[in-house]
């Protein structure tokens, strides 16, 4: 008997046609090796090991072990201090190993994230700023915090001013099916203003029950100093494609994601094909199915973004990214190649468990399983299924 799951949202709404680009080489951002002392040099300073616990951040570990976030990142060669995982073993440098000129970290309080919290709400309650909290905890994406996570709250941080622009704000609880763009549209404010007010990026996942800060209509919102704050897109996205039209908030978020992917090094098509196949094998999904869907969706182009804000190689929209995150038990970043593949494969796995047959599962990826059950397959859905089945024979 197939596992019972709630009717999933469609993984994507429509594909934009993308100009094929040459494969992009994956830049070697930073391959950090251990630095060994020279013969006859003074012995290296002693250090200890720490095993990351569920909910830990680098800032919280630094607080408990009497070091700094920067020292921990250096000692462990962490290019992205926000990406640590439970069970990971970190080297904790001793006090002697830290630069003598580095000031001692101020005492910090600890805060446990509650359901519905955002970093901006926590900052307001604890008298600090979103940017200071992000720095203290090594958060590369301030939108990615979860209930139960413990955050270090820096002492002596200046309380946020009542808005550089004096803009009043309201709170908006996230309802099932909500997106940042739908909340912004209801409030009559730009998507970028809602993202900035909550320390989110265009690819951040929001969940039912979460409470967002929404600036009042017509007021300016000062951009936060957090490094992940979105900027205005370079060029707008089309507002319609294949007979469908998209709200300005959706196409703005899509353009922001497109620009973000254009600015970072991503694997080329051949490497993305290997990532999708490896992810499918790991998650118990037929690699031929996952590869066929990825080829049909994007041609293995990690930089592909549609006007519907379907992102990356698997063309997953943010609401489906939230669903995929719940399926795998952790937040997924759709701009991350590995996480994007994981999201698409997790959705395929769930669809196969819920659908009556494989063709219906494939249709569910394109049209949404609830829509297929309610309306049957649309003509373009039937073409999609036929194309994927043909591609499966190539990858089988």
Secondary structure, DSSP 8 states (H G I E B T S, - for coil): ----------S-S-------------------------TTS-----EEEEE--TT--HHHHHHHHTS-HHHHHHHHT-SSTT---TT-EEEEE-GGGS-TTS-----EEEEE--TT--HHHHHHHHTS-HHHHHHHTT-SSTT---TT-EEEEETT-----S-TT---EEEEE--TT--HHHHHHHHTS-HHHHHHHTT--TT----TT-EEEEE-TT-------STT-----SS---SEETTEE--HHHHHHHHHHHHHHHTS----HHHHHHHHHHHHHHTT--HHHHHHHHHHHHSS-TT-B-TT--BTTTTB-HHHHHHHHHHHTS---TTSHHHHHHHHHHHHHHHHHHSSSHHHHHHHHHH-HHHHHHH---HHHHHHHHHHHHHHHHH-
